[in-house]
């Protein structure tokens, strides 16, 4: 049982203004903000109506940007 919890010993955290935040939380917030900004760009360029179903496209885009943010910022 101890082997299963050994992966949690070194959880990555980032010091922001003296407070430690988990790296996954920073990645999620950054990915969601980038998704909202990218959606605004797609609406301005009139590409958004062609992306259907929106309920599948935008969560997938958010996941892509969240994982990309994790790799860029915290990938070794």
C-alpha positions in Angstrom: 0.0 0.0 0.0 2.9 2.4 0.7 4.1 2.0 -2.9 0.8 3.5 -4.2 1.2 6.7 -2.3 4.9 7.3 -3.0 4.1 9.2 -6.2 2.4 12.0 -4.1 5.6 12.9 -2.2 6.9 15.4 -4.6 3.9 17.3 -5.9 5.0 20.3 -7.9 4.1 23.7 -6.4 5.0 27.2 -7.4 5.7 30.1 -5.1 3.5 33.1 -6.1 3.8 36.2 -3.7 4.8 34.0 -0.8 2.0 31.5 -1.2 2.4 28.0 -2.8 0.0 27.0 -5.5 -0.1 23.6 -7.1 1.2 23.5 -10.6 -1.9 21.8 -11.9 -4.1 24.6 -10.7 -1.9 27.2 -12.6 -2.1 25.1 -15.7 -5.9 24.8 -15.6 -6.5 28.5 -15.0 -4.0 29.4 -17.8 -5.6 26.9 -20.2 -9.1 28.1 -19.6 -8.1 31.7 -20.0 -6.4 30.9 -23.3 -9.4 29.0 -24.5 -11.7 32.0 -23.8 -9.3 34.3 -25.6 -9.0 31.9 -28.6 -12.8 31.7 -28.7 -12.9 35.5 -29.0 -10.4 35.4 -31.9 -12.5 32.7 -33.6 -15.7 34.7 -33.2 -14.0 37.8 -34.6 -12.7 36.0 -37.6 -16.1 34.3 -38.2 -14.7 30.8 -37.9 -16.6 29.9 -34.7 -19.9 29.1 -36.4 -18.2 26.3 -38.4 -16.9 24.6 -35.3 -19.7 22.3 -34.4 -20.6 20.7 -31.9 -19.4 23.5 -29.7 -20.0 21.4 -26.6 -17.3 19.1 -27.8 -14.9 21.5 -29.5 -14.3 24.0 -26.7 -13.8 21.5 -23.9 -11.4 19.6 -26.1 -9.6 22.9 -26.9 -9.4 23.7 -23.2 -7.9 20.2 -22.5 -5.3 20.7 -25.3 -4.3 24.1 -23.9 -4.2 22.9 -20.3 -1.9 20.0 -21.2 0.3 22.2 -23.4 0.6 24.7 -20.6 1.7 21.9 -18.2 4.3 20.7 -20.7 5.7 24.2 -21.5 5.8 25.5 -17.9 6.5 22.3 -15.9 7.8 19.7 -18.3 11.4 18.8 -17.7 
